[in-house]
Amino acid sequence: MSTLVVYFSFSGGTKFIAEKIAETLGADITELKTSKNYPTEGFRKYFWGGKSVIFGEKPTLTNEFADLNQYDTIIIGTPIWAGSFTPPMKSFISQYNIRGKRIALFASHAGGGAQKCFTKLKKELSGNEFIGEIDFVEPKKSLEENLLKAVSWAKGLAI
């Protein structure tokens, strides 16, 4: 079975986790890149991120993807913005008809929880089998702890 880790990372925390999961599983990995640049500091960072989620924006992805049919399992990672997954992930999900896959979800956030985000992702990705979900609070602040957590979770997915 082949596995793909697809993620968007804004400040590096989700990337950190995605890379460790992909390494643990020997999976292919793709970071979503967009033509849109988001503000990275201060109030504007939160305002623009939240506004983008609330208005359902779908920024143009600049990635070229191989045929997703070659993957049995897709692991999706996103930061949480305004209680939801990021607009680049929304673009990915709407651009590709992902059906009949084994899906695992992970999210990074600052402490607000991930259940609302996971519920929205599962709704958008209906028609798939969900095999796991996990969230990481500020992944780069507790590097060693989150590395161990990511590795343990990935190994438990039975891929």
Phi, psi and omega per residue, in radians:
M1 nan 2.471 3.129
S2 -1.903 2.565 -3.048
T3 -2.230 2.468 3.075
L4 -2.168 2.312 2.987
V5 -1.796 2.101 3.105
V6 -2.052 2.275 -3.107
Y7 -2.616 2.781 2.931
F8 -2.103 2.390 3.119
S9 -2.296 2.283 -3.123
F10 -1.648 -0.845 -3.079
S11 -2.072 0.196 3.047
G12 1.775 -0.293 -3.107
G13 -1.163 -0.782 3.139
T14 -1.197 -0.637 3.091
K15 -1.065 -0.779 3.129
F16 -0.969 -0.823 -3.135
I17 -1.221 -0.778 -3.124
A18 -1.015 -0.775 -3.131
E19 -1.105 -0.681 3.138
K20 -1.207 -0.693 3.103
I21 -1.123 -0.821 -3.141
A22 -1.075 -0.743 3.117
E23 -1.079 -0.784 -3.123
T24 -1.068 -0.688 -3.062
L25 -1.646 -0.141 -3.036
G26 1.148 0.605 -3.062
A27 -1.605 2.736 2.934
D28 -1.249 2.736 -3.096
I29 -2.477 2.453 3.102
T30 -2.428 2.212 3.039
E31 -1.654 2.205 3.106
L32 -1.206 2.282 3.100
K33 -2.112 2.480 -3.119
T34 -2.150 2.833 3.059
S35 -1.393 -0.220 -3.119
K36 -1.652 2.364 3.040
N37 -1.819 2.249 3.110
Y38 -1.652 2.557 3.040
P39 -1.028 2.511 -3.043
T40 -1.904 -0.034 -3.086
E41 -2.430 2.752 2.993
G42 1.066 -2.781 -3.088
F43 -1.045 -0.675 -3.108
R44 -1.015 -0.646 3.132
K45 -0.989 -0.848 -3.101
Y46 -1.307 -0.676 -3.141
F47 -1.084 -0.902 -3.089
W48 -1.179 -0.672 3.096
G49 -1.106 -0.851 3.132
G50 -1.113 -0.758 3.119
K51 -1.057 -0.717 -3.129
S52 -1.099 -0.660 3.107
V53 -1.234 -0.872 -3.068
I54 -1.039 -0.676 -3.134
F55 -1.537 0.093 3.062
G56 1.119 0.574 -3.110
E57 -1.095 2.567 3.087
K58 -2.278 1.516 -3.124
P59 -1.128 2.664 3.125
T60 -1.202 2.236 3.077
L61 -1.469 2.418 3.121
T62 -1.728 -0.012 3.127
N63 -1.304 2.612 2.916
E64 -1.818 2.186 -3.128
F65 -1.855 2.450 2.980
A66 -1.230 3.013 3.114
D67 -1.096 2.044 -3.128
L68 -1.187 -0.251 3.114
N69 -1.123 -0.320 3.138
Q70 -1.341 -0.128 -3.111
Y71 -1.879 2.322 3.050
D72 -1.490 -0.595 -3.060
T73 -2.193 2.352 3.065
I74 -2.184 2.181 3.094
I75 -1.819 2.171 -3.028
I76 -1.973 2.228 3.142
G77 -2.195 2.410 -3.103
T78 -2.637 2.568 2.874
P79 -1.248 2.822 3.090
I80 -1.782 2.166 3.084
W81 -2.108 2.197 3.106
A82 0.875 0.712 3.086
G83 1.327 0.183 -3.069
S84 -2.408 3.130 3.051
F85 -1.394 2.849 -3.008
T86 -1.322 2.715 3.065
P87 -0.965 -0.699 3.087
P88 -1.044 -0.625 3.091
M89 -1.201 -0.642 3.070
K90 -1.061 -0.711 3.093
S91 -1.070 -0.810 -3.129
F92 -1.039 -0.854 -3.093
I93 -1.122 -0.702 -3.116
S94 -1.332 -0.455 -3.108
Q95 -1.370 -0.523 -3.092
Y96 -2.046 2.308 3.130
N97 -1.475 1.567 -3.063
I98 -1.584 1.893 -3.117
R99 -2.449 2.573 3.052
G100 1.243 0.394 -3.138
K101 -1.842 2.824 2.927
R102 -1.574 2.190 -3.046
I103 -2.117 2.315 2.985
A104 -2.121 2.531 -3.065
L105 -2.135 2.437 2.948
F106 -2.432 2.641 -3.091
A107 -2.484 2.626 3.032
S108 -2.069 2.550 -3.105
H109 -2.773 3.070 -3.084
A110 -1.671 0.127 3.073
G111 2.208 0.030 -3.104
G112 -1.475 -0.034 -3.127
G113 1.585 2.858 -3.025
A114 -2.176 -0.105 -3.020
Q115 -1.042 -0.730 3.134
K116 -1.072 -0.741 3.113
C117 -1.093 -0.813 -3.127
F118 -1.106 -0.686 3.111
T119 -1.075 -0.754 3.128
K120 -1.164 -0.716 3.113
L121 -1.099 -0.769 -3.141
K122 -1.090 -0.649 3.102
K123 -1.135 -0.782 -3.137
E124 -1.175 -0.490 -3.076
L125 -1.861 0.483 -3.141
S126 -1.032 2.673 -3.093
G127 1.644 0.184 3.103
N128 -2.196 2.863 3.064
E129 -1.703 2.133 -3.138
F130 -1.612 2.160 -3.020
I131 -1.920 -0.094 3.107
G132 3.019 2.768 3.052
E133 -2.661 2.589 3.133
I134 -2.741 2.612 3.071
D135 -2.200 2.729 -3.102
F136 -2.249 2.161 3.094
V137 -1.529 2.064 3.128
E138 0.731 1.223 -2.999
P139 -0.938 -0.592 -3.075
K140 -1.423 -0.172 3.139
K141 -1.393 -0.526 3.102
S142 -2.175 1.210 -2.997
L143 -0.941 -0.982 -3.056
E144 -1.096 -0.785 3.138
E145 -1.056 -0.782 -3.119
N146 -1.265 -0.544 3.040
L147 -1.078 -0.844 3.130
L148 -1.092 -0.712 3.124
K149 -1.100 -0.755 3.141
A150 -1.143 -0.769 -3.138
V151 -1.112 -0.822 -3.132
S152 -1.052 -0.792 3.137
W153 -1.082 -0.839 -3.113
A154 -1.034 -0.769 3.135
K155 -1.120 -0.531 -3.130
G156 -1.378 -0.097 -3.123
L157 -1.311 -0.219 3.124
A158 0.973 0.927 3.130
I159 -1.669 nan nan
